[in-house]
Amino acid sequence: MELNLNFDKSAPETLQEQAFEQIRNHILSGRLRPGMILPPTRQLAEQLNISRNTISLVYERLAAEGYVESRGRAGTFVSRALPDESLNTDPNGPSSIEALKLDLPSPILCFSVHPPGLNRPDVANPLIDFWVGRSDPETFPLDTWRRLLLRKLSVAGSNLTEYGDPAGLSELRLAIASHLGRTRGMLVSADQVIVTSGSQDGLNLICRLLNTQHHPFFIESPCYQGAAFLFRGLGATLYPIPVDQNGLVVDKLPEDRGGVVFVTPSHQYPTGATLSLERRLQILKWANDTNSVIIEDDYDSYFCYDGRPITALAGLDNGQRVFYLGTFSKSLGAGLRIGFTVVPKELAETARIIKSQMNHGQSWLDQAVLAEFIESGLYDRHLRRARKLYKSRRDCLKSSLTKHFGSADITGDEGGLHVAWRLPHGSPDAAVVQQRARLRGVGVYTFGSGAAYDFDGSSSRDFLVLGYSSVKEKDIEVAVGRLSDLLEDMKREFTPYVVFSRQQSA
Amino acid sequence: MELNLNFDKSAPETLQEQAFEQIRNHILSGRLRPGMILPPTRQLAEQLNISRNTISLVYERLAAEGYVESRGRAGTFVSRALPDESLNTDPNGPSSIEALKLDLPSPILCFSVHPPGLNRPDVANPLIDFWVGRSDPETFPLDTWRRLLLRKLSVAGSNLTEYGDPAGLSELRLAIASHLGRTRGMLVSADQVIVTSGSQDGLNLICRLLNTQHHPFFIESPCYQGAAFLFRGLGATLYPIPVDQNGLVVDKLPEDRGGVVFVTPSHQYPTGATLSLERRLQILKWANDTNSVIIEDDYDSYFCYDGRPITALAGLDNGQRVFYLGTFSKSLGAGLRIGFTVVPKELAETARIIKSQMNHGQSWLDQAVLAEFIESGLYDRHLRRARKLYKSRRDCLKSSLTKHFGSADITGDEGGLHVAWRLPHGSPDAAVVQQRARLRGVGVYTFGSGAAYDFDGSSSRDFLVLGYSSVKEKDIEVAVGRLSDLLEDMKREFTPYVVFSRQQSA
């Protein structure tokens, strides 16, 4: 088939950018349908009379952002699951749905799974992978866990066969409430704590409580994909609010209109920014003035390396308007599938009822073990140990970047499990760096590939996210060296291309 | 306050029935609001000039159905959570919702929790409790489970810390697919199986796939409460379809209109009826003709005592239009919180994506243990052992009822964990029997109190559900004896009331 691409020589965009946008639009408009094959780069280059190298880079970027998949010699195909499909932020878009037809799903692109087209590393040629949100398997307290499992099993009685409280095991809710008081400045009672299957389950619960479709949803831009996909999947209208080095730009929230705000104040996902105390107080005031509610996703605040974390919004708010999301996926292990949400006091019983309609709660044994793990102080000890390990990995990453690049423009290094790194000036598009780095055995991710959604795509071009918590120090050093070499090589490779594209538009 | 009740002496209903309906309507219409106190029985009896005994029985029935709560000497109060609130089946009901106000929740009244106002038995005075859907704790394979837990822990690697496939552990999905082929006549591939947190989570997943709000939902009347509450909570319009001794009366489905049908073919909840093969074929034809889909909740079919269970609808259908729900809560233990759903092949990937938005899947360790438990044949052995135990309890219940009542009109005794018992002719309202039996240490349940929803309330008056799977044989005999004594006593007690009410209407 022939692709119809028109280049505007007077446009400020390069040929590569124009080609990317036009093919992307062909895909999104449905003219290029999922599963269709794209013309070979050589053929398209000849047809358009531009360099094959330019077309290859366009295809690479389309692949990196999930629009197409390369299947080696078979060619390049339009992806079956497109990243933008369910993220149309225009409330006036098409809405007619045929009987029993399904909503278009979003791809699985959250913390749980690597982006499409990127397979897990093979054992023979291991990747040094900076995938995000991973706690190191070696930190898992396996012996303690085994001991607690055996102890709880021996007193299980009818707990294995009877239904429990859908809101969670009372010992665990109490342990979590008490831990939040000590660590996050939240004075909450156990009945406000609802144990969930990871924080995504909690986010669903909150959406059910809030009648998602009836309110505007203000979300960080860029933001955590798992939240954006869910809100949109439930029919919410999303309004992106920008983020800077102090987190969400609260001034950009509408003065005259309330709704639901989703924020990651401790460690903004994906930029890593910490919402300043000033802005915390400002957003609480805004929420009060506009009768809004705030969803605070506090996914990794226990890893704060240079001091103590700022009190959670839910702590400052005193249980009025803030729904709090927590998880043990980052602190202990995602395979446990345990998180929790804290709801305002007056909604505690309603939340429990809705939880019973959603899934009747979590495994008794897992909850019982975790409750004792927290209560006995072993959880705090575990956190201290993991914090120390991750801190030294963070230090290693920072010093490696500084060593190879002179200075490194990173955000989010005060805490958490990842940083956002702004590529040195003059570097090629982050999506292309991601693809090329992979060929050299290093897994780095653009915002869009790294479990984030970037509404206008602008910041995706300059930034990579680096999840360092599961990478050993010597591997961090090797990987940063490879990235440095790669960027050097690409600088040389890109020079003729830039000249060539200027010639084209002359 | 004064209650305005008007009796129609020419109506076929007794005074007791009229009073019940009118007070119930006052509560549902909001004239009697949650938390308000009802007049003392003596005062109301004097005011209306009818017997205090009649008013007491009315209050008892209101309490049994969850509309009011007795707080001893403090009086009788309108319940804070009403059973009908979110079950308005009228699609033209009020729908305006204020900004950030919440939907009215339904009470937790499913398998998981005892009905409101009925506490769990205290240890000093144990209740012989026929609560529904309980597997006996003594059947749980504790030693095997411990052994498998330790084995899986020793090879856990990064499984405890990494996110797994949101659709479930592949070994478990494979084991379930294979088990369904052997036991339910379903030829399904592992990718059609989505592991869930109990079947309620699966039902939510199906609702997300089907765009609940866009289709009429046809459900059994009476039906399983967990399903009715969820559908209604998600905004579906419900159409009750009657049930007889052969299950759902398929003829009553509309000829000219499709939608979503929720059925429990193996052991209708709560009546226990088995959907005949003829009707199974008929409903599949109807679904094809009207472009409908069927949700088959197969919650306890592994307990079939007198032969083999009929092939599941999902087996007859061959993966086209039937969504299948299964659970390990009845077969192994509800505390594990593991169930699964089987979706049509073409929706497998979409279901996986939606599952990732809902909760990213279940605990790795629990799934790994269960997979090996099934694959090694230990699950089949467990089922055989439990089936034998429950069969003898069923036999004991049947023979006890026959011994004390001459003949017993029960349905659903071919399989499952409960039967529905039609009270002997001339017995008082089942709700009153439930309340009185509890005072004598026996827990029996009307449909409405026993995790079912009865749309018109008619069958609730004559039937009790008896979940026998966790009651020892000697306790079954004692309990049936007490029920027999109770009904005898109530017959004597009710005679003057009947005479009195006839005098009133003369």
Interface residues (C-beta under 8 A of the other chain):
Chain A: R80 A81 I97 A99 L100 K101 L102 D103 P105 S106 P107 I108 C110 F111 S112 V113 R134 S135 D136 P137 T139 F140 L142 W145 R146 L149 L150 L153 A156 G157 S158 N159 L160 T161 E162 Y163 G164 D165 P166 T196 S197 G198 Q200 D201 N204 R208 L209 L210 N211 H214 H215 G226 F229 L230 G233 G258 N291 S292 V293 S329 L332 G333 A334 G335 L336 R337 I338 L347 E349 T350 R352 I353 I354 S356 Q357 M358 N359 H360 G361 Q362 S363 W364 L365 D366
Chain B: A81 I97 A99 L100 K101 L102 D103 P105 S106 P107 I108 C110 F111 S112 V113 R134 S135 D136 P137 T139 F140 L142 W145 R146 L149 L150 L153 A156 G157 S158 N159 L160 T161 E162 Y163 G164 D165 P166 T196 S197 G198 Q200 D201 N204 R208 L209 L210 N211 H214 H215 G226 F229 L230 G233 G258 N291 S292 V293 S329 L332 G333 A334 G335 L336 R337 I338 L347 E349 T350 R352 I353 I354 S356 Q357 M358 N359 H360 G361 Q362 S363 W364 L365 D366
